[in-house]
Amino acid sequence: MKNKKRFSLYGLIIIFGLCIIFFASDVSAYTLRFIGEYERTELSDSLINPENILERPTDRVESVIVYERADDLWSGHLVINFRGSYLYLDGPYSLSHHSAFRGKFNELYYQRDFGNISVTLGRKRVRWGVGYASSPTDLITQLRTADDPDDRLQRIQGTEIFQLSAISSDSQFDIVYFPELTENQRGWDVDNGWDRYEQTRFAVRYYRYIDPFDLSIVGKVEQRDQWAAGLNSSVTVGDALELHAEYLFTYRNDTLYPVQFVFPTFLYSTKDNNVHDVLVGGQYTFNHDWNLTLEYIFRSAGYSETEWNELTDHITFVNNNLALLRSQSLFGLEDAASVATGVQRQHHMFARLYKPDILPSLSFEWYGFASLEDWSGLQTLHTEYSVSDLYNLYLRIEHFWGHSTSEFGLVPDEVKGIIGFSMFFGSEE
């Protein structure tokens, strides 16, 4: 009975909201995107997944629909970005099979201006940083990832915020309340409830244009004795060169480090220190529209050489005992996979080369992300053919490289081949 009442309440709220959108507003613009992909993965025989013991999938089919809408409502603006998707995974083992429908609002917020004061309420993707592959000063919503900087499948979800902004001709001051919420992962199952409140968080930003520099000072404070502060800047030199940089200081390091090996897993602990994040980069457009982007990324919380060797020695030991102690070793490898298959070291480099029309209607993009400590990495080739203004086809190849105990060599994927299409419909007043 309680679940039925909850479902009814949510249903009434949704119906009321839709009535407001469709009957009390004036549509100013909408876009509708359809995206479809098939991905085939060639798994590597990595130390963390020998002979695919973790039963990872090798095939992925995903279809996505993204509906974006902007409305004039009550002297303000209502913005909607809804993403619906179907995901199907398959592979040689039973655990590889998975399928799921999912629907979520990436953005759903209302914004209204009162003179030079702007008020925003709802879920929004907030962009404060200036980096391309990474952005430490994006304190509210992390919008950039090195493996897919443009978020081609629209997976990144905004953050629930209440924001006040004071705006002038060359500056802006923002103060944002953005509570930390644990997402309801069950998608359409509204009986499972809304996201769960975890803690209070506030963030501020002061932006100013000081010719020719864009400068932002940012900070945040959290209820759980955590805070961060930093700045970013960008400048355009002439018509072809852009430079940018970011720095962030974070009080208290939450990264887990291996401290003691108890077969088949490590015991992990945090460090009693602070974190420094640095990003320095730029982009240059050559003749014939070739664009080159380079970025250096440093994170002091990354594993040192000694810490990384301790972790990989543990993984190697567990791997060597797989034949004798299979169940225990499998548990140890699953534990290691949850820790060691992300970006873990301190020094990285990102490079991107792009040309919009390498051939008529055909764009070319290559980018790579590499560890400067063991020279392992990921490179991606993406070509896209524009059939018409509404319809595109693309081919994408992702390749991981590195020796067996390197940062990217531990990733259990070697090559991914992706073919996809996108369709776009839109309207503007």
N, C-alpha and C positions, 0 to 999 in steps of 0.2 A: 504493500500500500504506500509506503514511504517513497519507493522508487517511482511509482505511478504519479504521485503528487509532484515529485521533482521533475519528471518528464513533462507533465502538463504545464508546470510553471515555465520551464525552458521553452516549450512550444509556444506559449502565449507571448513570451518575450520576443522570440524570433518572428512570429506573425506580426506583432505590433511594429517591430523594426522594419520589416518589409513593407508594411503599409505606409509608413513614413517615407521610405525611400521612393516608392513608386507613385505615391499620390500627393505628397506634400513638397516635392522637389522638382527642380528643372534640370534635366540632364544636360551637362555641358560637353561631356566626352565619354566614350567607352571604347575599350579594345577587347578582342576575344582572340586568344591564341590556342592552337592545337599543336601539341608536340608528341611525336612518337619515336621511340628508339628501340633498336635491338643491339645487345652487347654480347660479345663472345670473349671469354677470358681464358688465356693460356696460363695456368697456374705454375708457379715456380716451385721447385723442390727445396723450399727454404728450411732452415733449421727450426723455424717455428711451426711449420706445417709439412713435415715430410710425408710424401705419398698422399697428400691431402687427408691427413688423419683428422683434421678438424671439419671435414666434409663441407668445404666451402662450395657454393654454387659456381657454375661455369657459364651459365646463360642468364641473361636478364632481358625482359621485355617490359617496357614502361610506356604508358600513355598518360598525357597530362593535358588538362584544360585549365587555362588561366583567364579569368574574367576580371578586368579592371574597369572601374567606373568612377567618375567624378561628378558630383552634383552640387548645385547651388541650393542651400537649405538654410532657412532662418537667418539670412544675412551672413552665412558662413559657407564652408565647403565640407562636404562629406566625401571621403575617399574610401573605396573598396578595392581590395585585391583578393580574390578568392581562387584557391588552387584545389582542383579535384584530380585525383590520380588513381591509376590501377597499376600495380607492380606484380610481376610474376618472375620468380626465380626458380631455376632448375639446375640439376647437376647429377652426378653419378650415384649419389647416396640419398637416403631418405631424408636426412636433415637438410639437404640442399633445397628441397621443395618448399616453396612458400609463395603465397599470393595474398594480396590485400588491396582493398579499396580504402581510400583516405580522402577526407575533405577538410580543409582548414582555411581560415582567413589569414593570409600573410599580412594584410593590412586592413584595418577597419577603424578609421578615426575621423573625428570632427574637429575642424579648425575654424576659428573666428577671430577677426581683428577688431580691436577697440582702439582706434587711433593708431599709435605706434606700439601698442601692446597686442601680442598675439597669444591666443589660448588654444592648446591642442589637447584632446582627450581621446584615448583609445589605443589601439595596437598600430605601431608605426615602425618602419625601418629607418632608424636615425643614423645619418652619415655625418660624422665629425672628422674622420681621419682623411689623409691625403694619399696614402699608399695604394699601390695597385694590387700586389699579391698578398699583402698583409697590411694591417693597420692597427697598431697597438693603442692609439688614442680613440678608436671607436669604442668608447666605454659602455654605450648602451646596447647597440646591436652590432655584432661582429658580421660584417657584410662581405669580407674578402677572405678567400682561401686560395692557396697557391696552386692546388690541383684543378680548380675551376673558378678563376677570378670573376668571370662574368655571370656565374650562377645560371647556366643555360636552361636548367630545368626548373628554375624558380622555387628552389627548396628552402631558401632562407626566410624565416618567419620574423616578423617584427616583434617589438617589445611593448608591453602594456605601459603607457606613460600618461602622466599629467604634466604638461609643459607650459611654462610662462616665458615669453620672449619679449624683450624690449629692443626695438629695431630702429636704427637711424640710417642715414644715407651711406655711411662707411663702417658701421659697427653693429654688433648684435650681442645681447647678453641673454643666455638661456639658463633657466633653473628647471630641473626635471625630477619628478618623483617617479621611480620605476621599481615597484616591488618585485622581488624575486619569486617566481612561481614555478612549481613543478608541473610540467605539461602532462595533460591527460593523453596518454599514448594510444588510447583505444579508438581515436578518430571519431567515427560516426556514433559511437555508443554514448549518447548523452546521459544514460542512466548512471554512467560512471562518474558523473559530476564535472564541474569546471576545474580549471587548474588550481592546484593547492598553494596557498600562501606560505612562503618560507621565511622571508625577512624584508625589512624596510631598507631601501636604498635611495640616495639622492645623488644627482650629478649636476655640475655647472659647466658652462662654457662661455668664454668671452672671445668673440671674434672681432678682428679689426683689419681693414685694408689700409696698409701703409705703403703707398706707391713705391715700388711695384710688387710688394710682398703681401700675401694673404697670411695672417698670423692668428692662431687660436691657442688659448690657454684653457686646459680642461682639468677637471677633477671629479672624484666621486668618493662617497663615504657610505659604508655599509653598517648595518646593525651589529654584525658579528666582528667588531673590532678590526675592520679591514678598510683601507683607503688607498687611493692612488691619485697622482697628479702628473701632468705632463704638458707638452706643447707640440704644435706642428706648424709647419710653414711651407709655402710653395711660391714659386716665382716663375714668370715666363720671360725668357730672354729672346727678343726678336720674334720672328714668326715660326721658328722651328724647334726651339729648345725650351723644355720645362724641367725645373728642378724641385725636389720636395724632400722633406725630412720630418721625422717624428721621434719624440723621446717620451717615455713613460716610466715613472717611479712607482712601484707598488710596495706598500708596507705589508710585510709578512708573505713568505713564500709557501704556497700550497702544493707545490710539486712533490710527488712521491718519489723517494730514492731508495734503492735496495740497500738494506743495512745488515741483513743476516739471512743466510741460506738454510732453510729447513726443508729437506727434500719432501715433496717435489716443487715447493714454491719458495719465493723470497718473502721475508718480512720487510715492509716498506715503512718509511717515516719521512716527515717533512724536515726542513732545515730552519733554524732560527736565524734567518737573514732576510734581506729585502731583495727585490727584483728590479733589474734595469732592462728596459726594452728600447732598442734603437733601430730605426729604419732610415736609410739614406738612398735616394734614387733619383732618376730622371728619365725623360724620354726625348728623343730627337727624331724629327721627320725629315728624311732625305728627299732628294729629287725623285720624281716619279712616285711619290706617296708611300715610300717604304718608311715604316715607323719602328723604331727600336726603343725598348724599355729595359732598363737595368735597375736592380735594387739589391742592396746589401742589408741583411736582417740579422740582428744580434739579440739574443735573449740570455741573460745571465743565469736564469733558472735551468737552462739546459744541462744535460749530463756532461761531466768532465770525462777525460779519457779514462781515468781510473774507474769511475762509476759505470761507464759504458762497458768496459772490459769485464767488470764484475757481473754485470747483467748478462752479457753474451756468453761468458764462461758457464754461468748457471744454465742457460738455455742449451748450450752444447752438451753439458753433463746430462741433463734430462733427456736430450735427444739420443745420447749414446745408451741410455738405459731403457729405451723404448721396447726393445725385444723382450727383456726380462720382466719389466714392471710396467706393462702397457697401460693399465687403468690409472696408476699413480702418475705416470709420465704424461698421459693425455691431460690430466687435470693441471699439471704443471705448465704444459704448453698453452693451454687455454688461458691460464693466469698470465703467462708471459705475453700472449697475443693482445691482451687487454691493456698492456703497459707499453710494449716496445714497437708497435707498428704505426705510431704517429710521428710527428716532428719532435725529436727528443734531444738533439745536440744544440750547441750554442751558436754556431756560425753558418749562415746559409746565403746563397746567392740565387736571384731570380733574373731570368732574361726572357724577353719576348720580341719576336719579329713579326710584323703584320703588314700586309698589303691588301687594300680593299678590292683591287681589280688586277690580279696578276694575269688573268685572261678575261675576255668579255664575260661579265656576270659571274665570275669565279673569284672568291676571296681566298687568301692564304694566311694561315696563322701558325706559328711555331712558338712554343715556350718551354722553358726548362727550369726546374727547381732542384738545387744541388746542395749537399752538405760540403762545406769547405774543409771539414776535418777528416773525412774518409773518401771524398770524391764519389760518393754514391748519389743517386738522384732519380728524378722522374722527368721525362720529356713527353710532350704532346704535340701532335700534328693535327691540325683541324682545317679542312677545306670545305667551303660552302658554295653551292651553286644556286643562283637566284633564277628559278624558272619563270617567275613573274613577280610583280610587286606584292603578291599575296602568298607565294608558295616558294619554299626553299628546301633543298636537299643537302645533306652534309655527310661527310666521312671523317671519322676521328680515330686516331691511333694513339694509345698511351703505352709507354715503355718504361719499366723500372730497370735500373742497372746498379751494380755494386757487388762486392765480394760477400761471402756468406754471413759474416758478422758485422757488416756495415749497416748504417742506419736504414737505408732503403733496400739493402740486400735481404733484410729480414722480412720485408713485405711479401706475403705469400702469392702475389700476382707478378707475372713477368710481362705479358703483353695483353692489352685490351683493344679489340676492334669494335667500333661503334658505327652503325649507319642509322641515320635519322632524317626526319622531315619536320618542318614547321609551317603552319598556316596562320595567317594573320588577317583579321578583319577589324575595322575600326570606323569610328564616326566622330566628327567634331562639329560643333555649331559655328 
